[in-house]
Structure formats: C-alpha cells, structure tokens
C-alpha cells in the first residue's frame, strides 16, 4: 500500500503552471530554464497567487510543479542534486524535514527567517514556516452535545468512541497530526492511539469528506484542519452548516499546529531568485497575499494578522513540538503496522 500510494503521488507530479509573461498550464512538466522552479504541495490557488504577485513585483518568471507533500518530498530526494527545483513549498513540515535530512536544503538567510517568529521556525533553521493550520474537532451538535465532547484527542482511542468519529488517515494532513503526537507523546502512546483509531474511526477520503460526513449526521465528529471549515463558512456553508468546531487547547495533541514550510534547494539553478522568492512570501506583502487569497490558513509573518474570522493563533495553546522532529516515514511505518495504511 505504501509503495502504491507513493507511485500514485508521483503520477500527480506531471503538471506545471507558468506564471508571468502570459504563459499557460501545460499537460506535462518540462522545466523552463528561464523560470524559477517552485516545487509545491501547497494549495494551488495560494501558490499561484504568491507567484503572480512575486512576478509582478520583480519581473522574475515562476514555474510551479504541483504534487502532494509526501510524493513531492520523495521526488526531490530521488532527484537529489540534479533536481530542477529551486524552491520547495509544503503543506505540512514532515515532507520538508525528509528533504532536509537528505542534506538537500541550502542555508536559510537570517533576513528571511527573522520575518517569522522564532517559535514558528524549526530549531535547525534550515527552512521557514510560510503558513500554519490548526487541528480541530468538527462536530454536529445534533449528534454530539458540547457537554459530551472529548477532553483530549487521545480519548478517541477509547471503546466509547467506536463508530462515532472519522478522519482521513491516508492524507498528509492527518499524518502530520500523528507525527506531532509521536513527537509529543512518544511511540507507545501513539501506537495505542492508532490501534484505537483502527477499531473506532471511520476512514474517509480527505478533510472535506470528513467534514461533510459530520455535517450530514453520518458520524458525530471528525478530526480535520481548521481552514476547511472556515472556507466553507465564508462560502455557501453547504458542507459545514450543521457543524461547529471544538478546539482542544491545553497543549493537547489535538491542538497540534502544523507549519507549512518553505526552503531553497542546495542545488538550485537560480539561488538568488529563489532566496528572493522565499523572502517575499514571508514578508508582510507576501503574507497579505496569503490572507487575501481566502485560503483561511494562518499567516505567520511578523506583524501580519490572519483572517479576522480565525481565533488568534496565540490562543490555541498548541503543544510545544519542534517541527524539525516530525518524521513522516516513521509515522507511515506505524500506521502501516496498525493496518491503517
């Protein structure tokens, strides 16, 4: 299953978008030697918005290669020093640490790193946060009164939650949450929790499917990232109108905040342009692009407020997990051993 998932992910890497000079999407990825190459597993609309704003400001053309967190990280590792990538952007940090551990990242400039608060950057200082998302429990009050909500994410492993919650264990988003649990709670507690997940939870395709299932009353609650709910709320509310969000807070594993990462590749063919791009997207202007894109992710730039609908990031009381310690391969092994992947 792990090999099949990886190969499927690699198949999704064949598309690219050129930004600037009126270029259009192509069906097959062929690196344009005149463009900055950005490998991105971030949301397409946000990456494109960043690239277009950067090109408008600097005149530097950007080509985006799209893919998932895990597949894109492994793609860069497989390409090694010969990778066409100049910049790597992720949705979650484990894919970035995979590339870092293979010594494929260039040192991060202080000017860029200092644009993001120190507590939102990895201890290795090899890459920077570019956005953040919080773990939440979406619930249907008609099926689960607020007085009966779990006190901790860890409670969901108990038999009293059998068939009462859902998640998308096959996705990089959820696996980052498990990586945070592993870093904060240790291997044995994480194994026990995954065993409970296997017995109790309904496995769904993705965060949106989880939210919609809760909204339809098919399950009382589900574990997702916050921004899916907020994006639906500012839209039609079709997938979330019957639901509310529960924030675990109290440094609980269910309050895990995942950082999207950005880095310059050590083998970048356009290192100066790559550094400019990363400095731009973490700047006040670049972070405002994030907020204005209505991605509903948290801005991480110093002095840049997130969308007003979101509870302030500082109030979420996330567990103190160093993103550099998150290990996607170990998580995949544990989830496979538990029969989840």
C-alpha positions as CSV (number, residue, x, y, z in Angstrom):
1,X,0.0,0.0,0.0
2,X,2.8,2.5,0.9
3,X,4.5,1.8,-2.4
4,X,1.2,2.1,-4.4
5,X,0.4,5.4,-2.7
6,X,3.9,6.7,-3.4
7,X,3.8,5.8,-7.1
8,X,0.3,7.3,-7.4
9,X,1.6,10.5,-5.9
10,X,4.5,10.6,-8.3
11,X,2.0,10.3,-11.1
12,X,0.4,13.6,-9.9
13,X,3.7,15.4,-10.4
14,X,3.4,15.7,-14.1
15,X,1.7,19.1,-14.3
16,X,3.2,22.5,-14.2
17,X,2.0,26.1,-14.3
18,X,4.0,29.0,-15.7
19,X,3.4,32.4,-14.0
20,X,4.3,35.6,-15.8
21,X,4.6,36.6,-19.5
22,X,1.1,35.2,-20.2
23,X,2.1,31.6,-20.0
24,X,-0.5,28.9,-19.5
25,X,-0.7,25.4,-17.9
26,X,1.0,22.5,-19.6
27,X,0.0,18.9,-19.5
28,X,3.5,17.6,-18.9
29,X,6.1,19.1,-16.7
30,X,9.1,20.3,-18.6
31,X,11.3,22.8,-16.7
32,X,11.6,26.2,-18.4
33,X,15.3,27.2,-18.0
34,X,14.2,30.8,-17.9
35,X,11.9,30.4,-15.0
36,X,12.3,29.9,-11.2
37,X,11.3,26.4,-10.5
38,X,9.0,26.0,-7.5
39,X,8.0,22.5,-6.4
40,X,4.9,23.0,-4.4
41,X,2.5,20.8,-2.4
42,X,0.8,23.9,-1.0
43,X,-2.7,24.7,-2.3
44,X,-2.6,25.6,-5.9
45,X,-4.6,28.9,-5.6
46,X,-2.3,30.2,-2.9
47,X,1.0,29.2,-4.6
48,X,-0.2,30.8,-7.8
49,X,-1.2,34.0,-6.0
50,X,2.2,34.2,-4.4
51,X,4.0,33.5,-7.7
52,X,1.9,36.1,-9.6
53,X,2.5,38.8,-7.0
54,X,6.2,38.0,-6.9
55,X,6.5,38.1,-10.7
56,X,4.6,41.4,-10.8
57,X,7.0,42.9,-8.2
58,X,10.3,41.5,-9.5
59,X,9.7,40.6,-13.1
60,X,11.0,37.1,-12.3
61,X,9.1,34.3,-14.1
62,X,8.0,31.4,-11.9
63,X,7.1,27.8,-12.9
64,X,5.2,25.7,-10.4
65,X,5.3,22.0,-10.3
66,X,2.4,20.6,-8.3
67,X,2.2,17.5,-6.1
68,X,1.4,16.1,-2.7
69,X,3.5,16.5,0.4
70,X,5.0,13.0,0.6
71,X,5.3,12.4,-3.1
72,X,6.9,15.7,-3.7
73,X,9.4,15.3,-0.9
74,X,10.4,11.9,-2.1
75,X,10.6,13.2,-5.7
76,X,13.2,15.8,-4.6
77,X,15.1,13.1,-2.7
78,X,15.1,10.8,-5.7
79,X,16.3,13.6,-8.0
80,X,19.0,14.6,-5.5
81,X,21.5,17.3,-6.5
82,X,20.1,17.1,-10.1
83,X,16.6,18.2,-9.1
84,X,15.3,21.1,-11.3
85,X,13.7,22.5,-8.1
86,X,14.9,25.9,-6.9
87,X,12.3,26.3,-4.1
88,X,10.2,23.7,-2.2
89,X,6.9,24.6,-0.5
90,X,4.9,22.2,1.6
91,X,1.5,22.0,3.3
92,X,3.0,20.2,6.3
93,X,6.5,20.1,7.7
94,X,7.3,16.4,7.7
95,X,7.9,16.4,3.9
96,X,10.4,19.3,4.4
97,X,12.3,17.5,7.1
98,X,12.6,14.5,4.8
99,X,14.4,16.6,2.3
100,X,16.4,18.3,5.0
101,X,17.6,15.0,6.4
102,X,18.9,14.2,3.0
103,X,21.0,17.3,3.1
104,X,19.3,18.9,0.1
105,X,18.5,22.3,1.5
106,X,20.5,25.5,1.3
107,X,21.1,27.5,4.5
108,X,18.3,29.9,5.2
109,X,19.1,33.6,5.3
110,X,18.6,35.4,8.5
111,X,16.7,38.2,6.7
112,X,14.1,35.7,5.7
113,X,14.0,33.7,8.9
114,X,13.6,36.9,11.0
115,X,10.4,37.7,9.2
116,X,8.7,34.8,11.1
117,X,8.5,34.5,14.9
118,X,11.2,32.2,16.3
119,X,8.7,29.8,17.9
120,X,7.3,29.2,14.4
121,X,10.6,28.1,12.9
122,X,12.4,24.8,13.3
123,X,15.4,24.5,15.6
124,X,17.6,23.5,12.6
125,X,17.0,26.9,11.0
126,X,17.2,25.3,7.5
127,X,13.8,26.3,6.4
128,X,11.0,28.6,7.4
129,X,7.3,28.5,8.1
130,X,5.2,30.1,5.4
131,X,1.7,29.4,6.8
132,X,0.1,27.4,9.6
133,X,-3.0,25.3,10.2
134,X,-4.6,24.0,13.4
135,X,-6.0,20.6,14.3
136,X,-9.7,20.8,15.3
137,X,-12.6,18.6,16.0
138,X,-15.6,19.3,13.8
139,X,-18.8,18.1,15.4
140,X,-22.6,18.0,14.8
141,X,-24.4,19.4,17.9
142,X,-27.5,17.4,16.9
143,X,-25.4,14.2,17.3
144,X,-22.9,15.2,19.9
145,X,-23.8,17.9,22.5
146,X,-21.0,20.2,23.5
147,X,-21.1,18.8,27.1
148,X,-20.1,15.4,25.7
149,X,-17.1,16.5,23.6
150,X,-13.9,14.6,24.3
151,X,-11.4,16.4,26.6
152,X,-8.5,15.2,24.6
153,X,-7.7,13.8,21.1
154,X,-6.3,10.8,22.9
155,X,-9.8,10.0,24.3
156,X,-10.9,9.0,20.8
157,X,-8.9,5.7,21.1
158,X,-11.4,4.5,23.8
159,X,-14.1,2.0,23.0
160,X,-16.9,4.5,23.9
161,X,-16.0,6.4,20.7
162,X,-16.4,3.4,18.4
163,X,-18.1,4.4,15.1
164,X,-18.5,7.9,16.5
165,X,-15.7,9.8,14.7
166,X,-13.9,10.0,11.4
167,X,-10.7,11.1,9.8
168,X,-8.7,10.9,6.6
169,X,-5.7,8.7,7.7
170,X,-4.4,8.4,4.1
171,X,-3.6,12.1,3.8
172,X,-0.5,14.0,4.6
173,X,-2.6,16.4,6.7
174,X,-3.7,13.7,9.2
175,X,-0.3,12.0,9.1
176,X,1.3,15.3,10.2
177,X,-1.1,15.3,13.2
178,X,0.1,11.8,14.1
179,X,3.7,13.0,13.6
180,X,3.0,15.7,16.2
181,X,1.5,13.1,18.5
182,X,4.6,10.9,18.1
183,X,7.0,13.8,18.9
184,X,5.0,14.9,21.9
185,X,3.6,11.7,23.4
186,X,6.1,9.1,22.4
187,X,5.9,5.9,20.3
188,X,4.0,3.6,22.7
189,X,1.1,6.1,23.3
190,X,1.0,6.8,19.6
191,X,0.8,3.1,18.8
192,X,-2.0,2.6,21.3
193,X,-3.9,5.6,19.8
194,X,-3.5,4.2,16.3
195,X,-4.8,0.9,17.4
196,X,-7.9,2.7,18.8
197,X,-8.3,4.6,15.5
198,X,-8.2,1.4,13.6
199,X,-11.0,0.0,15.8
200,X,-13.1,3.1,16.2
201,X,-12.8,5.6,13.4
202,X,-14.4,5.8,10.0
203,X,-11.7,6.3,7.4
204,X,-12.7,8.9,4.9
205,X,-11.0,10.2,1.7
206,X,-10.0,13.7,2.9
207,X,-10.7,16.6,5.3
208,X,-13.6,17.8,3.2
209,X,-15.2,14.4,3.1
210,X,-14.8,14.1,6.9
211,X,-16.5,17.5,7.4
212,X,-19.3,16.7,5.1
213,X,-19.9,13.3,6.8
214,X,-20.2,15.1,10.1
215,X,-22.5,17.8,8.6
216,X,-24.8,15.1,7.2
217,X,-25.0,13.4,10.6
218,X,-23.4,10.2,9.4
219,X,-20.8,10.5,12.2
220,X,-20.9,12.8,15.3
221,X,-17.5,14.3,14.8
222,X,-14.2,14.2,12.9
223,X,-10.6,15.4,13.1
224,X,-9.6,17.9,10.4
225,X,-7.6,21.1,9.9
226,X,-9.4,24.3,10.7
227,X,-9.3,26.1,7.4
228,X,-11.6,23.6,5.6
229,X,-14.4,24.6,7.9
230,X,-13.7,28.4,7.7
231,X,-13.6,28.3,3.9
232,X,-16.9,26.7,3.8
233,X,-18.4,29.0,6.4
234,X,-17.5,32.1,4.4
235,X,-19.0,30.5,1.3
236,X,-22.2,28.5,0.9
237,X,-21.9,26.6,4.2
238,X,-23.1,23.6,2.2
239,X,-20.6,21.3,3.8
240,X,-20.5,22.7,7.4
241,X,-23.8,24.5,8.1
242,X,-24.8,21.9,10.7
243,X,-21.5,21.8,12.5
244,X,-19.3,23.6,14.9
245,X,-15.6,23.4,15.8
246,X,-14.0,22.3,19.1
247,X,-10.5,23.4,19.9
248,X,-8.8,21.1,22.4
249,X,-6.2,23.7,23.5
250,X,-4.3,22.9,26.8
251,X,-1.2,21.7,24.8
252,X,-3.2,18.6,23.9
253,X,-2.1,16.6,20.8
254,X,-5.5,17.7,19.4
255,X,-4.3,21.3,19.5
256,X,-1.3,20.5,17.2
257,X,-0.5,23.3,14.8
258,X,1.2,22.2,11.6
259,X,3.5,24.5,9.8
260,X,3.7,24.8,6.0
261,X,7.4,25.0,5.1
262,X,9.4,26.9,2.5
263,X,13.1,26.3,1.6
264,X,15.7,26.9,-1.1
265,X,17.3,23.8,-2.6
266,X,21.0,23.4,-2.2
267,X,21.3,22.5,-5.9
268,X,19.1,25.5,-7.0
269,X,20.0,26.7,-10.5
270,X,18.7,30.1,-9.7
271,X,19.7,30.6,-6.0
272,X,19.5,34.4,-5.9
273,X,16.0,34.4,-7.4
274,X,15.0,31.5,-5.0
275,X,16.1,33.4,-2.0
276,X,14.1,36.5,-3.2
277,X,11.0,34.4,-3.6
278,X,11.2,32.9,-0.2
279,X,11.9,36.3,1.4
280,X,8.9,37.7,-0.5
281,X,6.3,35.1,0.6
282,X,7.3,35.5,4.3
283,X,7.3,39.3,4.0
284,X,4.4,41.5,5.1
285,X,3.4,41.8,1.4
286,X,3.6,38.1,0.8
287,X,1.7,37.2,3.9
288,X,-1.0,39.6,3.0
289,X,-1.3,37.7,-0.3
290,X,-2.0,34.6,1.8
291,X,-4.7,36.4,3.8
292,X,-6.3,37.9,0.7
293,X,-6.3,34.5,-1.1
294,X,-9.1,33.4,1.4
295,X,-7.1,30.1,2.0
296,X,-8.1,30.7,5.6
297,X,-4.7,29.4,6.7
298,X,-2.9,31.3,9.4
299,X,-0.4,34.0,8.4
300,X,2.9,33.5,10.1
301,X,4.7,36.7,9.2
302,X,5.7,39.2,12.0
303,X,3.0,41.8,12.3
304,X,0.6,40.3,9.8
305,X,-2.9,39.5,11.2
306,X,-4.7,36.4,9.9
307,X,-8.2,36.4,8.6
308,X,-10.4,38.1,11.2
309,X,-12.7,35.0,11.4
310,X,-10.0,32.9,12.9
311,X,-9.2,32.7,16.6
312,X,-5.8,34.2,17.1
313,X,-3.0,31.6,16.7
314,X,-1.5,32.5,20.0
315,X,-4.8,31.5,21.8
316,X,-4.8,27.9,20.5
317,X,-2.4,26.6,23.2
318,X,-0.6,24.2,20.8
319,X,1.7,21.5,22.2
320,X,5.4,22.6,22.0
321,X,6.5,20.4,19.2
322,X,9.7,21.3,17.2
323,X,8.7,20.8,13.6
324,X,12.2,19.6,12.8
325,X,11.5,16.5,14.8
326,X,8.5,15.3,12.8
327,X,9.2,12.1,11.0
328,X,6.8,11.2,8.1
329,X,8.5,7.9,7.3
330,X,8.2,6.6,10.9
331,X,4.5,7.7,11.0
332,X,3.9,5.8,7.8
333,X,5.5,2.7,9.3
334,X,3.5,2.9,12.5
335,X,0.2,3.4,10.6
336,X,1.0,0.6,8.2
337,X,1.8,-1.7,11.1
338,X,-1.5,-0.8,12.7
339,X,-3.3,-1.8,9.5
340,X,-4.4,1.7,8.7
341,X,-2.4,2.3,5.5
